[in-house]
Amino acid sequence: MKFINLRAFGHAIDILQGKYDNLAEAGEVSHFQALATALSATIGLGNIAGVAIAISLGGPGAAFWMTLGGLFGMSSKFVECTLGQKYRVIKPDGTVSGGPMYYLSAGLAEVGQEKLGKILAIMFSVLCVFGAFGGASMFQANQSYAAVATVMPLLMDKSWLYGLILTLLVGLVILGGIKRIGVVAGIMVPGMCVIYFLAALWILLTHLSALPAAISTILIEAFSPEAVEGGFIGVVVQGLRRSAFSNEAGVGSAAIAHSAARTEEPIREGIVALLEPFIDTVIICNMTALVIVITGVYNKPELDQLKGAELTSAAFGTAIPWFPSLLAIAVFFFAFSTMISWSYYGERCWDYLFGESSLIIYKLLFLIALFTGTVIDSAWAINFSDATLIAMSFPNLLGAYFLSGQVAADLDNYMQRLTQGLVTPLREIGVRG
């Protein structure tokens, strides 16, 4: 894609600001709401718990490989979300269905691989439903409980009560569909990001003299890790796997949300989508990593028993004693937003497999999985979540590879028109909705 992640970055910001929004175009949500919905599925415990897990298992150097994975992930996210728009299906009532299951079946049929496309579409849909139950539901519920229980003694040893409350709240939202999810995510995600970002920034600024040493530690241990299981390969694997879990680039999930955006330019939505790994991994994950490294909590024997979100909470608590309580609230909302967005992903795949009439069954199963996540062992939840997400990427990336030539041709056409002034911001011609 000729480093679309770099050359279209500025244009992506313009689109996100609403300069190209048009209510007359087909779709259910704006560019911003589509991005917020997708980000609400990625910005979550992968940024808080996932980064801590990567550093605990792979050392500080894992943060370098996590960042590299995020930068390259911007391009794969662009491709899959462009395809999601290109092959989406708009129903008579105006609702949109799209994502890998549609571009795998329809797209591969266009290039003479109809049978393979159908197989991959069904495979992806089944895996996405399990992914919604695992990475989105069980993992988020499990890790959010661990964080909230540390500051709310009332919930200690009462994971079932937390699970019951969370299940009820999520159930109230997911019954409203993508429009309600888009509205909730559009409000919740920016607020959470700002709070978390400002707290991390404050810690980094108050430890400014230690920042060069922290960055140096990350870079040195990225290539010469100390006391890491698996050595160099181990640190690379930990960084890349947590990057993939955090931003979901290549998994195909975000294409489902972006297919619902109001636009008739698939490339434009793909360009918006490439911002996700940058915001999620390059910025937020690195803020978390630097806080953990600067405070040194990952290297303190007395904190060895802390994993995931609990370790991140300890890192913030060393610099801002009262922040773990606020972080617990942020963790809850991060997890909540991830669950409601992923419930939509799984719902679209269930609809593709079994039809709309049985969606209530899927929603009930999703809520059962959510509750189960709060009462099971965290290691099992993490491993099951990783397995479901990596499994989803196989059919998605294989199909994206076969269709990448079409995306490249569409991209060249769009960028040429943009350069020639044929793609004009709608607010300049008075038709912006």
Secondary structure, 3 states (H helix, E strand, C coil): CCCHHHHCHHHHHHHHCCCCCCCCCCCCECHHHHHHHHHHHHCCHHHHHHHHHHHHHHCCCHHHHHHHHHHHHHHHHHHHHHHHHHCCEECCCCCEECCHHHHHHHHHHHCCCHHHHHHHHHHHHHHHHHHHHHHHHHHHHHHHHHHHHHHCHHHCCCHHHHHHHHHHHHHHHHCCHHHHHHHHHHHHHHHHHHHHHHHHHHHHHHCHHHHHHHHHHHHHHHHCCCCCCCHHHHHHHHHHHHHHHHHCCCCCHHHHHHCCECCCCHHHHHHHHCHHHHHHHHHHHHHHHHHHHHHCHHHCHHHCCCCCHHHHHHHHHHHCCCHHHHHHHHHHHHHHHHHHHHHHHHHHHHHHHHCHHHHHHHHHHHHHHHHHHHHCCHHHHHHHHHHHHHHHHHHHHHHHHHHHHHHHHHHHHHHHHHHCCCCCCHHHCCCCC
